[in-house]
Amino acid sequence: MRTLVDANILLRYMLRDDENQFPAAERTIREGAFLLPEVLAEIVYVLLGVYSVPSEHPDILTTALSTFGTTKLDFIDCLLAAYNNHLGDKVVSFDRKLNRLLQ
């Protein structure tokens, strides 16, 4: 059985803004917690909207989320493809689906 985490676990771990919750969040992550792609999208939303963490390239996130919604690629692959598309970054991968998208 997987251990799924919500956005709050990752946010407490990343931001370390609650010293009471941080140890439990860290322990859960180190024990192999699983992050759903939808939760990752929520984390991005919260970091940008609530914490005003600046996004260097909001168009990359928009493209990655759009690609994620219309393909079967993992979110990180969608991000890599978006960086390739917008900034011309070279992406090297053995993932056939990602390589097809990059062509």
LUMDREN-612491 format. One record per atom (N, C-alpha, C): atom name; x, y, z; residue in three letters; residue number from 0. Coordinates in nm, 3 decimals. Example, Ala and Ser with C-alpha at 12.3 -4.5 7.8 and 13.67 -1.06 7.14 Angstrom:
% residues 2
REC   atom        c1        c2        c3   rest    nr
REC      N     1.319    -0.569     0.780    ALA     0
REC     CA     1.230    -0.450     0.780    ALA     0
REC      C     1.320    -0.330     0.780    ALA     0
REC      N     1.285    -0.225     0.708    SER     1
REC     CA     1.367    -0.106     0.714    SER     1
REC      C     1.290     0.003     0.787    SER     1
***
This chain:
% residues 103
REC   atom        c1        c2        c3   rest    nr
REC      N     0.084    -0.117     0.000    MET     0
REC     CA     0.000     0.000     0.000    MET     0
REC      C     0.089     0.125     0.000    MET     0
REC      N     0.048     0.225    -0.081    ARG     1
REC     CA     0.125     0.349    -0.088    ARG     1
REC      C     0.086     0.443     0.025    ARG     1
REC      N     0.178     0.532     0.057    THR     2
REC     CA     0.150     0.641     0.150    THR     2
REC      C     0.138     0.767     0.065    THR     2
REC      N     0.017     0.817     0.051    LEU     3
REC     CA    -0.007     0.940    -0.026    LEU     3
REC      C     0.003     1.060     0.067    LEU     3
REC      N     0.060     1.167     0.017    VAL     4
REC     CA     0.069     1.290     0.096    VAL     4
REC      C    -0.009     1.401     0.028    VAL     4
REC      N    -0.059     1.491     0.109    ASP     5
REC     CA    -0.128     1.607     0.053    ASP     5
REC      C    -0.032     1.724     0.042    ASP     5
REC      N    -0.083     1.833    -0.010    ALA     6
REC     CA     0.001     1.952    -0.033    ALA     6
REC      C     0.061     2.004     0.097    ALA     6
REC      N    -0.014     1.996     0.207    ASN     7
REC     CA     0.036     2.051     0.333    ASN     7
REC      C     0.162     1.981     0.382    ASN     7
REC      N     0.170     1.851     0.363    ILE     8
REC     CA     0.291     1.778     0.404    ILE     8
REC      C     0.413     1.832     0.329    ILE     8
REC      N     0.400     1.843     0.197    LEU     9
REC     CA     0.512     1.892     0.116    LEU     9
REC      C     0.543     2.039     0.145    LEU     9
REC      N     0.440     2.119     0.163    LEU    10
REC     CA     0.463     2.261     0.190    LEU    10
REC      C     0.533     2.280     0.324    LEU    10
REC      N     0.492     2.206     0.427    ARG    11
REC     CA     0.560     2.218     0.558    ARG    11
REC      C     0.705     2.175     0.545    ARG    11
REC      N     0.731     2.072     0.465    TYR    12
REC     CA     0.868     2.024     0.445    TYR    12
REC      C     0.949     2.125     0.366    TYR    12
REC      N     0.894     2.176     0.257    MET    13
REC     CA     0.967     2.269     0.171    MET    13
REC      C     0.991     2.404     0.238    MET    13
REC      N     0.888     2.455     0.303    LEU    14
REC     CA     0.897     2.590     0.361    LEU    14
REC      C     0.952     2.591     0.503    LEU    14
REC      N     0.940     2.480     0.569    ARG    15
REC     CA     0.984     2.468     0.710    ARG    15
REC      C     0.932     2.584     0.793    ARG    15
REC      N     0.804     2.613     0.774    ASP    16
REC     CA     0.742     2.727     0.840    ASP    16
REC      C     0.665     2.689     0.965    ASP    16
REC      N     0.664     2.562     0.999    ASP    17
REC     CA     0.599     2.516     1.122    ASP    17
REC      C     0.690     2.409     1.182    ASP    17
REC      N     0.767     2.449     1.280    GLU    18
REC     CA     0.866     2.358     1.339    GLU    18
REC      C     0.803     2.239     1.410    GLU    18
REC      N     0.673     2.249     1.446    ASN    19
REC     CA     0.606     2.135     1.508    ASN    19
REC      C     0.566     2.030     1.404    ASN    19
REC      N     0.531     2.075     1.283    GLN    20
REC     CA     0.487     1.982     1.180    GLN    20
REC      C     0.601     1.934     1.090    GLN    20
REC      N     0.710     2.010     1.084    PHE    21
REC     CA     0.820     1.974     0.996    PHE    21
REC      C     0.876     1.834     1.020    PHE    21
REC      N     0.904     1.792     1.144    PRO    22
REC     CA     0.962     1.658     1.164    PRO    22
REC      C     0.873     1.546     1.110    PRO    22
REC      N     0.744     1.555     1.131    ALA    23
REC     CA     0.653     1.451     1.081    ALA    23
REC      C     0.650     1.452     0.929    ALA    23
REC      N     0.649     1.571     0.869    ALA    24
REC     CA     0.650     1.581     0.723    ALA    24
REC      C     0.779     1.522     0.667    ALA    24
REC      N     0.891     1.555     0.728    GLU    25
REC     CA     1.020     1.504     0.682    GLU    25
REC      C     1.026     1.351     0.694    GLU    25
REC      N     0.980     1.299     0.805    ARG    26
REC     CA     0.982     1.154     0.827    ARG    26
REC      C     0.895     1.082     0.723    ARG    26
REC      N     0.778     1.137     0.698    THR    27
REC     CA     0.686     1.077     0.601    THR    27
REC      C     0.748     1.074     0.462    THR    27
REC      N     0.811     1.182     0.423    ILE    28
REC     CA     0.874     1.190     0.291    ILE    28
REC      C     0.991     1.095     0.281    ILE    28
REC      N     1.074     1.091     0.384    ARG    29
REC     CA     1.191     1.003     0.382    ARG    29
REC      C     1.153     0.854     0.381    ARG    29
REC      N     1.034     0.823     0.433    GLU    30
REC     CA     0.988     0.684     0.436    GLU    30
REC      C     0.928     0.641     0.302    GLU    30
REC      N     0.929     0.731     0.204    GLY    31
REC     CA     0.884     0.693     0.071    GLY    31
REC      C     0.742     0.732     0.036    GLY    31
REC      N     0.700     0.848     0.077    ALA    32
REC     CA     0.566     0.894     0.045    ALA    32
REC      C     0.550     0.912    -0.105    ALA    32
REC      N     0.428     0.900    -0.151    PHE    33
REC     CA     0.395     0.911    -0.293    PHE    33
REC      C     0.316     1.039    -0.316    PHE    33
REC      N     0.356     1.114    -0.418    LEU    34
REC     CA     0.292     1.241    -0.450    LEU    34
REC      C     0.213     1.228    -0.579    LEU    34
REC      N     0.084     1.251    -0.571    LEU    35
REC     CA     0.000     1.249    -0.691    LEU    35
REC      C     0.026     1.375    -0.773    LEU    35
REC      N     0.022     1.365    -0.903    PRO    36
REC     CA     0.045     1.482    -0.989    PRO    36
REC      C    -0.052     1.596    -0.959    PRO    36
REC      N    -0.174     1.563    -0.923    GLU    37
REC     CA    -0.272     1.667    -0.891    GLU    37
REC      C    -0.232     1.745    -0.766    GLU    37
REC      N    -0.168     1.676    -0.673    VAL    38
REC     CA    -0.120     1.743    -0.552    VAL    38
REC      C    -0.004     1.836    -0.587    VAL    38
REC      N     0.080     1.794    -0.678    LEU    39
REC     CA     0.189     1.880    -0.724    LEU    39
REC      C     0.133     2.008    -0.785    LEU    39
REC      N     0.028     1.995    -0.864    ALA    40
REC     CA    -0.034     2.114    -0.923    ALA    40
REC      C    -0.087     2.206    -0.814    ALA    40
REC      N    -0.145     2.149    -0.708    GLU    41
REC     CA    -0.194     2.230    -0.597    GLU    41
REC      C    -0.079     2.302    -0.526    GLU    41
REC      N     0.032     2.234    -0.510    ILE    42
REC     CA     0.149     2.294    -0.445    ILE    42
REC      C     0.198     2.415    -0.526    ILE    42
REC      N     0.205     2.399    -0.657    VAL    43
REC     CA     0.247     2.510    -0.743    VAL    43
REC      C     0.150     2.627    -0.725    VAL    43
REC      N     0.020     2.598    -0.726    TYR    44
REC     CA    -0.082     2.701    -0.710    TYR    44
REC      C    -0.064     2.774    -0.576    TYR    44
REC      N    -0.046     2.699    -0.470    VAL    45
REC     CA    -0.030     2.760    -0.337    VAL    45
REC      C     0.098     2.842    -0.328    VAL    45
REC      N     0.208     2.789    -0.380    LEU    46
REC     CA     0.334     2.864    -0.374    LEU    46
REC      C     0.324     2.996    -0.450    LEU    46
REC      N     0.259     2.993    -0.565    LEU    47
REC     CA     0.245     3.116    -0.644    LEU    47
REC      C     0.142     3.210    -0.584    LEU    47
REC      N     0.027     3.158    -0.545    GLY    48
REC     CA    -0.084     3.242    -0.502    GLY    48
REC      C    -0.079     3.285    -0.357    GLY    48
REC      N    -0.050     3.194    -0.267    VAL    49
REC     CA    -0.054     3.223    -0.125    VAL    49
REC      C     0.080     3.276    -0.074    VAL    49
REC      N     0.189     3.211    -0.114    TYR    50
REC     CA     0.321     3.247    -0.064    TYR    50
REC      C     0.395     3.343    -0.156    TYR    50
REC      N     0.335     3.376    -0.268    SER    51
REC     CA     0.394     3.470    -0.365    SER    51
REC      C     0.536     3.434    -0.405    SER    51
REC      N     0.562     3.305    -0.412    VAL    52
REC     CA     0.693     3.260    -0.461    VAL    52
REC      C     0.699     3.295    -0.608    VAL    52
REC      N     0.799     3.371    -0.648    PRO    53
REC     CA     0.804     3.412    -0.787    PRO    53
REC      C     0.830     3.295    -0.881    PRO    53
REC      N     0.761     3.298    -0.992    SER    54
REC     CA     0.783     3.198    -1.095    SER    54
REC      C     0.864     3.264    -1.204    SER    54
REC      N     0.977     3.203    -1.235    GLU    55
REC     CA     1.062     3.263    -1.338    GLU    55
REC      C     0.999     3.255    -1.475    GLU    55
REC      N     0.925     3.149    -1.499    HIS    56
REC     CA     0.868     3.127    -1.631    HIS    56
REC      C     0.726     3.073    -1.617    HIS    56
REC      N     0.628     3.159    -1.590    PRO    57
REC     CA     0.490     3.110    -1.574    PRO    57
REC      C     0.437     3.043    -1.700    PRO    57
REC      N     0.487     3.083    -1.817    ASP    58
REC     CA     0.441     3.021    -1.941    ASP    58
REC      C     0.485     2.874    -1.949    ASP    58
REC      N     0.596     2.842    -1.886    ILE    59
REC     CA     0.643     2.703    -1.884    ILE    59
REC      C     0.548     2.617    -1.801    ILE    59
REC      N     0.507     2.669    -1.685    LEU    60
REC     CA     0.414     2.595    -1.601    LEU    60
REC      C     0.280     2.576    -1.670    LEU    60
REC      N     0.234     2.680    -1.737    THR    61
REC     CA     0.107     2.671    -1.809    THR    61
REC      C     0.114     2.565    -1.917    THR    61
REC      N     0.221     2.565    -1.994    THR    62
REC     CA     0.239     2.465    -2.099    THR    62
REC      C     0.250     2.325    -2.039    THR    62
REC      N     0.326     2.311    -1.932    ALA    63
REC     CA     0.344     2.180    -1.868    ALA    63
REC      C     0.211     2.126    -1.817    ALA    63
REC      N     0.133     2.210    -1.752    LEU    64
REC     CA     0.003     2.166    -1.701    LEU    64
REC      C    -0.092     2.129    -1.815    LEU    64
REC      N    -0.089     2.207    -1.921    SER    65
REC     CA    -0.173     2.177    -2.037    SER    65
REC      C    -0.134     2.044    -2.100    SER    65
REC      N    -0.005     2.023    -2.117    THR    66
REC     CA     0.045     1.898    -2.174    THR    66
REC      C     0.010     1.780    -2.084    THR    66
REC      N     0.024     1.799    -1.955    PHE    67
REC     CA    -0.008     1.694    -1.858    PHE    67
REC      C    -0.155     1.653    -1.870    PHE    67
REC      N    -0.241     1.751    -1.892    GLY    68
REC     CA    -0.384     1.723    -1.902    GLY    68
REC      C    -0.425     1.654    -2.030    GLY    68
REC      N    -0.339     1.658    -2.132    THR    69
REC     CA    -0.378     1.602    -2.261    THR    69
REC      C    -0.291     1.484    -2.305    THR    69
REC      N    -0.198     1.442    -2.221    THR    70
REC     CA    -0.111     1.328    -2.254    THR    70
REC      C    -0.109     1.231    -2.137    THR    70
REC      N    -0.035     1.124    -2.154    LYS    71
REC     CA    -0.017     1.028    -2.045    LYS    71
REC      C     0.123     1.039    -1.985    LYS    71
REC      N     0.190     1.150    -2.010    LEU    72
REC     CA     0.324     1.172    -1.957    LEU    72
REC      C     0.317     1.210    -1.810    LEU    72
REC      N     0.425     1.179    -1.736    ASP    73
REC     CA     0.438     1.227    -1.599    ASP    73
REC      C     0.455     1.378    -1.601    ASP    73
REC      N     0.420     1.443    -1.490    PHE    74
REC     CA     0.427     1.589    -1.485    PHE    74
REC      C     0.569     1.639    -1.510    PHE    74
REC      N     0.669     1.572    -1.453    ILE    75
REC     CA     0.807     1.618    -1.473    ILE    75
REC      C     0.846     1.611    -1.619    ILE    75
REC      N     0.799     1.509    -1.692    ASP    76
REC     CA     0.826     1.502    -1.835    ASP    76
REC      C     0.760     1.618    -1.908    ASP    76
REC      N     0.642     1.655    -1.865    CYS    77
REC     CA     0.573     1.770    -1.924    CYS    77
REC      C     0.651     1.899    -1.898    CYS    77
REC      N     0.709     1.910    -1.779    LEU    78
REC     CA     0.793     2.027    -1.749    LEU    78
REC      C     0.917     2.029    -1.837    LEU    78
REC      N     0.981     1.914    -1.851    LEU    79
REC     CA     1.100     1.908    -1.937    LEU    79
REC      C     1.066     1.949    -2.080    LEU    79
REC      N     0.956     1.898    -2.132    ALA    80
REC     CA     0.914     1.934    -2.268    ALA    80
REC      C     0.883     2.082    -2.279    ALA    80
REC      N     0.824     2.140    -2.176    ALA    81
REC     CA     0.793     2.283    -2.178    ALA    81
REC      C     0.920     2.367    -2.178    ALA    81
REC      N     1.019     2.326    -2.099    TYR    82
REC     CA     1.148     2.398    -2.101    TYR    82
REC      C     1.212     2.388    -2.240    TYR    82
REC      N     1.202     2.272    -2.300    ASN    83
REC     CA     1.253     2.253    -2.436    ASN    83
REC      C     1.180     2.344    -2.534    ASN    83
REC      N     1.050     2.348    -2.523    ASN    84
REC     CA     0.967     2.426    -2.614    ASN    84
REC      C     0.989     2.576    -2.599    ASN    84
REC      N     0.991     2.625    -2.476    HIS    85
REC     CA     0.997     2.769    -2.452    HIS    85
REC      C     1.139     2.826    -2.452    HIS    85
REC      N     1.234     2.751    -2.398    LEU    86
REC     CA     1.369     2.806    -2.383    LEU    86
REC      C     1.471     2.738    -2.474    LEU    86
REC      N     1.427     2.633    -2.542    GLY    87
REC     CA     1.520     2.562    -2.629    GLY    87
REC      C     1.617     2.474    -2.556    GLY    87
REC      N     1.588     2.445    -2.427    ASP    88
REC     CA     1.676     2.357    -2.350    ASP    88
REC      C     1.678     2.218    -2.413    ASP    88
REC      N     1.794     2.160    -2.422    LYS    89
REC     CA     1.808     2.024    -2.475    LYS    89
REC      C     1.769     1.925    -2.365    LYS    89
REC      N     1.684     1.832    -2.398    VAL    90
REC     CA     1.641     1.729    -2.303    VAL    90
REC      C     1.690     1.594    -2.355    VAL    90
REC      N     1.758     1.522    -2.270    VAL    91
REC     CA     1.809     1.389    -2.306    VAL    91
REC      C     1.736     1.288    -2.219    VAL    91
REC      N     1.673     1.190    -2.283    SER    92
REC     CA     1.595     1.092    -2.210    SER    92
REC      C     1.589     0.961    -2.287    SER    92
REC      N     1.570     0.851    -2.214    PHE    93
REC     CA     1.543     0.722    -2.276    PHE    93
REC      C     1.392     0.698    -2.287    PHE    93
REC      N     1.312     0.791    -2.234    ASP    94
REC     CA     1.166     0.777    -2.235    ASP    94
REC      C     1.113     0.802    -2.376    ASP    94
REC      N     1.058     0.699    -2.437    ARG    95
REC     CA     1.011     0.709    -2.576    ARG    95
REC      C     0.898     0.809    -2.592    ARG    95
REC      N     0.804     0.808    -2.498    LYS    96
REC     CA     0.691     0.901    -2.508    LYS    96
REC      C     0.739     1.046    -2.500    LYS    96
REC      N     0.831     1.072    -2.409    LEU    97
REC     CA     0.884     1.207    -2.397    LEU    97
REC      C     0.961     1.245    -2.523    LEU    97
REC      N     1.041     1.155    -2.572    ASN    98
REC     CA     1.119     1.186    -2.694    ASN    98
REC      C     1.028     1.213    -2.813    ASN    98
REC      N     0.916     1.141    -2.822    ARG    99
REC     CA     0.820     1.170    -2.932    ARG    99
REC      C     0.764     1.311    -2.918    ARG    99
REC      N     0.735     1.352    -2.797    LEU   100
REC     CA     0.682     1.486    -2.773    LEU   100
REC      C     0.786     1.593    -2.809    LEU   100
REC      N     0.912     1.562    -2.785    LEU   101
REC     CA     1.018     1.659    -2.810    LEU   101
REC      C     1.047     1.678    -2.957    LEU   101
REC      N     1.006     1.584    -3.041    GLN   102
REC     CA     1.035     1.594    -3.185    GLN   102
REC      C     0.953     1.699    -3.253    GLN   102
***
